[in-house]
Amino acid sequence: MLNVDLVSESLHPRTVLWLEQTDSTMLDAARLAEGGCPSGTVVGAEEQTAGQGRHGRSWRSDREAGLYFSTVLRLPLAPAQQPMVTMAVGLAVAEALMQTTGVTVDLRWPNDIMLNGRKAVGILVQQHNGALITGIGINVNQAQDALPVLPPTAPPPSPPANPARAAAQGVSPVEWYLDALDRTDGAAIANWPVLNQDFDAIAELMQSPVTVMGLADAGAHATQIMDASQPTFFLSHWVRDEGLFGIEEGVRRLTSDTASLIGLTDRGVIRPGAYADINVVDVDGMSLSLPEIVHDFPGGSPRFIQRATGIDHTIVNGRHFMDHGRHTGTLAGRLLRST
């Protein structure tokens, strides 16, 4: 049984409410937030009958099998910054577990902490009435082989870089990251891959005859991810540095191979009658800088960009569109249609 008095004393002057049973501490915290409770209010339970998860999932959390609690936070953050709270909570919980138990845990984005490949902690962060509700469920009093095994979304990742580097310097992962931010004046970025963490598996996939190159949905998450650098990374890393493909095959993979699959037969090729979309590149000089935030959307809204070197000229529909990474002012694009 959790010593609630000790927890309340440790967290004073924050409000700590602990229930014998509830449907969901996330729902309880949301109700408290609606009532105007102060930031830092914690609500926990010995048992949940309808614990909340991502995508509306719900499950039962049994008594004495875990620590289940949610916290109401009132932080001056824009909605686009919410993923950073999930990351911060994950790092903090992982650090606390390693400090108190001595075991090594891994972070699996966006909301799981893993112990030897099994789920030890689930984290959920949601917005509600101007507040952030952070829910944490820690599996305790269970044998390791009884912990849930999650379906893989990718091959098992390598050991996380930040915790390993932090351990080598004798500091916590949070301290290491904060120091990196300080050294770079805030430019350092913690990369928390959602998929494709294993580069050997990526190489195998890319060499498959049924794999077609493409992009993800960076345009829909302009302040969270930066996928537009994929072609530059592909040519500089996989073609030039790793030699996975020759330059001709690498270019084909990025151009006509993808275009022909979706019916754009007059794109991605250089021949009479096709649209003149051409890049003049210096493969040996290709590199990527760190992603950065710029405020050039309507109303000064932010987005990630990532600048590259080695792409000397970009010609769109026969007109000079980019010159060494700078827009020439020409707007020659048009709506793409199957041909």
N, C-alpha and C positions, 0 to 999 in steps of 0.2 A: 504494500500500500504506500502510495506517495505521501511524504510528509508535507502536506500543504502549508502548514504553519511555517515551516522552515523556508519553503519557496516564497511565501508572502513576505517573510521577514527579509529575505535576500533581495527581493525586488522592490521593497518599500522605497518611495511612496506609490508605486504603481498599484492599481487595483487587480487582484487575482481572485477569480471566481472558479471554484472547482465543484463539479457536479458528479453525482453518483452515476447518472445515465442521461443521455441526451440523444437527439436524432443526429445532430452534427454540430461540432464546436464552430465550424465556419458559419453556419446559419445563426448560432447564438451570437457570435461576434458581430455579424451583420446587423442583427436586431439591436445590439448594444450601440453600434455605430449610429444607427438611425435615431437612437435616444440621446445622442450627443455625448457619449462617454469620452473620457480623455484619451489622448494618444498613449499607447503603451498598455492599455487594458488587456489582460490575459484571461481567457476562459478555457478551461480544460474539463475533461470528463474521464471517469474510470471506464466508461463503456459508451460506444456510439452504435446506434441502430441503423444509421444511414449516413455514414461518413462520405464527405464530398471529394471528388477527384476531377481531373481534367476531362473535358468533353462531356460533362454532366454525369460521369460515372459515379456510382454509389456502392458502398459495401458496409458490412458490419465489422466493427472493431471490438474485439472481445476484451473482457475484463482481465487485467493482469498480464495481457499479452503485448501491451504497448503504452507509450505516452502519447496522448492525443490532446492537442491544445491549439488555440488560434489567438492571434494578437491583432489588435486594432492599431494601425499606424496612420497618423495624419502628417504627411510629408509634403513639402512644397515641390512636387515633381509633376512634370508634364506626363500625359498618358504614354507617350512613346518611351519614357524612361522606366516604365514598370518592369521590363525584363531585367534591368540592372538590379532591381530589388530582389527578384527571384535568385539571381546570381549571388548577391550579397548574403542572402539568407542561407543559400546552399553552402557557401564558403564558411560562414560562421558556424553552422551546425556541424559540418565536416570537421572543422578545427576543434570544436568542443568535444566531439566524439573521440578524436585522436588524442586530445589532451587528457581526457578523463579515463579512457579505457586502454590506451596504448596500441590500439589496432589501427591499421591503415585502411582508409576507405577511399573510394573513387566517386567522382561526381559524374552523373549522366544527365546531360541537358534534356529537357528543361527542369525536371523536378524530382529526380531520384538520386539518392546516395546509395552506393553499392558496396557490399562487403563480399569480396571474393566472388563476384559475379551474381550475387543475390541481393535483392532489395532490402536494405536496412532502414531507409527513411524515405518517406514521400513528402513533398513540399508543394503547396498550392498558394498562389498569390492572386487575389481578385480585387477589383475596384468595386466599391459600394458606397454610394452617397458621399462622394468626395474623400473617402478613406480607403486605405489599403488593408485588406484582411489577409494575414499570412497564416496559413494552416500548416502544422507540422505533425506528422505521425511517425514515431520512432518505434520500431519493432524491438521489444525487449523480452526477457524471460523465455526465450525460444532457442532451441538448438539451431546451429547455422544451417543445417540441411533442411530445416523447416521453414526458412525464409523464402519468400516468393522468388521464383525465377521468371524474369521478364522475357517476352519474346524479343529476339534480337532485331534491332533496326539496322544493324551494320555489323561487320566483324568486330570482335572484342577490341576496344581501343588500347593503345599503348598507355603506359603509366602517365598520369597527367604531368605536364611539364612544370607548371607553377609549383605544385607541392614538392616535386623532386628538387627543383632549384631552391625552394625555400628551405627544405631540410638540409641541403648542402651548405647553406649559409647560416643554419641554426636559428632561423626565424619562422614565424607562422606564414601560411600562404597569403593571408590578408596583409601582413606586414610587408611581405615581398612585393605584392601587387601595388600597395600604396607607395612603396619606395620607387618602384618602376614609374609610377605616375609622376612622382616628384622629380625624378631624374629627367623625364622627357617633357616636363611642363604640361602634363595631362594628355600627351599624344599617345601613350602606350595603350594597346588594346588587348584585352584578354580574349583569346579565341576559344570559344566553347563549341566545338563542332556538333551539329545535330546529327549528321550522317557522314559516312565515308571517312572515318578516322584512320583506317588502316590503309596505308599507301600501297602495300603489296596487293591488297584486294582490289584497290582502284586500278592498278596496272593490269591485273588479270581481267577485270571487267572491260577496260577500254580496248583490249586486244581481241575481245570477242567479236565475231562477225555480225552479231545481232545488236551490238551496242551502237547507238547513234548519239552524237554529241548534242547538247542543248544547254539551256540556261534555266534557272529557277525563277522565283517570284520576287526578286529584289525590288522591282518597281512598286510592289505593293507594301513593302516594308522598308521604306527609304532610309529610316534612321536606325535600323537594326542589323541589316546585313548588306554586303557588297559583293554581288555575284558577277557584276559586269566585267571584272578583271579575269574571268575564266579563260578567254581566248589567249590573253597575254601570258598567263601562268602556264597554260597548256603548251604553248610554243617554247617558252623559255625553260620550263622545268622538264616536261615529259619528252619534248622533241630535242631540244638543244642539250640539256644537262644529262638526262637519263638515256637518250638515244632510243626511246621506246618506238618511235616512228621516224622515218626520214622526213625531210622538210616537205617534200611533195605530198606524201600521204598525210602528214599533219595538217597541211592546208586543206586538202580534200575533206578531211574529217570535219573541219570547221566550216566548210562552205558548201560545196555541191552535194555532199553526202546527206547533210541535214536538209538542204533546200529541196532536193529531189523527193525526199520522203514525204514532205508535206505539199508536194505539187507545185513548187516554185521552180519550174524547169528552166526559166530564163534568168535565174539568179545563181550565184556561186560558181559561174564559169566565165572564162574569157574567150569569146567567140563572136563573130559577126551576128548582129541582131539581138544579142543579150544585153541586159542592162550593164552599164560600165560602173560596177562597184568594185573598187580596187584599193588594196592597201599596199603601200611601199614600206617595207620593214627592214630593219637591221637586226637580224636575229641575234647576233653576237652582242648587241648593245641593249637587248631587251631587259627591263627590270621593272619592278613595281615598288612604289613608295607605300608608306602606311596609309590606310584609309583615313580620311579626314571629313569633318562636318563642314559644309558650307550652307549659307542661308540665301539661296537664289531661287527658291520656289516662290510662287505668288504669296504676297503678304510677308515675305521674309522667312518662310517656313524652312526648316532644315532638311538636309539629306546627306547621305554618305557619298563621297566620290573617292576614287583611287587613281592617282596619276601614274602614267607609265612612260618609260623612255623606250626608244627603239622603233616606235611606230612613226615614221617620218611624215607620211602623207596618207590621207584617206580621201578617196574620190567616190562620190555618191552620184549615181546617174550621170556620170561624165563630168561632174563639176567638183572643183577642189573644195572639200568640206572641212578638213582638219589639216593643220600644218604644224608638225612636231608637238602635238598635244594641244594646240590652240585652235579654237574655232575661227574660221576665216570670215564668218558672217553670212556665208552662203547657206540657204535652206533649200536643199534639192531633194529631200525625201518625199516619198509618196506612199499611199496605202498599198500594202502588199496583197495581191490576190492570186489564187491558184491559176496556173496557166496551162 
